[in-house]
Amino acid sequence: MLNGDDAAALFDAYRPRVYAYAVSRCGRRLTEDVISETFVVVWRRRDVTPAKPPLPWLLGVAHNVIRELRQAALDERSPVHQVTDTGSRPGPRPAGGPRRRSPCSPNAACPPSRRPGVPASRQEE
């Protein structure tokens, strides 16, 4: 089990290696977050921190932190996340933004198989 002095020594000894690992996996922008969260996990799980050698375990913790950060970023961008707790949808589409396109050009006649809104049974008429 780590005490405060052991945790500080662990941080001082292994921070550069964990930093290098984090930079190689997620770039400099998120590295400080990864380092901080990695050593917070070490402190929270100080009763299971391996005595020797701790580097593989620390890199595993950093790997999991990076995975969780990436998953959180993906979740924030997903359409499901855009629905708020109150059930309201996001605001209107910004002007000039992408529009949903019809399967046919507006100036051309749609072939029967591509007519939007027409039931399949009536498309052959």
N, C-alpha and C positions, 0 to 999 in steps of 0.2 A: 504494500500500500504506500502510495506517495504522500509525503507531507509537503508543506509549502516550499521548503528549501530544495527538496528533490525535484519538485515540479519546475522550479526556476532553473535548476541545473539542466534538466531535460530540455527545457525550452531553449536555453542558451546553446546547448550542444547540438541540437537537431534542427533548430529553426532554419539554418541555411539550406539543409538538404531537403526539408519539406517545402521550403520556398521554391527551390529549383524544380522540384517535382510539380508543384502547382503552376508555376509559370509555363512549364512545358505542356501542361494539359489544358489550361484555360486562359493563358495570357496574363499580362500584368494587371489588367483592370480588376479582375476578381481575386487576385492572389492574396491580398491582405485579408479579405473576407475568409478565404479558405484557411489561411494560417490561423486567424483568430478562432474560427469555429473548430478547427482541428484540435487546438490546445484546450478549448473549452470542453470538448468531448473527453480529452485526456484527463482533465481535472474531475469531470463528473464520474468518469469510470476509473478513477485512480485505484480502486480496490482490485481491478483486473488488469492493470497495466503490467505487461511483462517486464521482468527485471532485466534480462539480457537476451538478445539484443533488441532494443525497442524500435529500431528504424523500420523494419518491415511492417510492424503493427501500426506505426505512425503513418506510413505511406498508405496503408489500407484505410485508415480513418480518413486521411485527406482525399483518397479516391471516393469514398462514400459521400463526403461533404460536397465534392465537385459534382457527383451524380445528382445529389439532392438539389443543388443550385440549378443545374441544367433542367431538371424536371420541373422545378418551380417556374423557371423562365418559360418553358413550353406550356405549362398550365396557364400562365398569365396570358399567353397569346392565343389560346384555343378559344373557339367560339362559345364553348360551354361556359368558360370562365367569364365571358362578357355579360352574361345574364346575372343581374345583381340578386341579392338575397330577397328583395321585394318582388322579384319576378319581372321587373321592367327590362326592356331591351335597351341597348345602347342608342344614343341619339341618331339623328338622320345622317345619311351618307354625306360626306363633305362634297361641296360643289367641285365638279371636275374629276371626282373619284371614279373608280371603275364601276361600270354598269353591267348588269346581267344581260347577256346578249341572247336574242332569240336564235333558235337553231337555223333560221333562214334569214337571208338578207331582206330588209324592209322593202326593197324595190323589185324583188324577184318573187315569183310565185313559188310557194313551197311544194315540193313533191308530196303526194298523198301520205307517204310514210313518215313525213316530218312535220305535218300540220300540228301546231301546238293547240291544245284545248279541244281537239276533235277526237271523239272516241275511236278506237281502232276499228270498230265495226262500221263506222261511217266514212273512214278515210278512203276507201276504195271507190266511193260513189263519184 
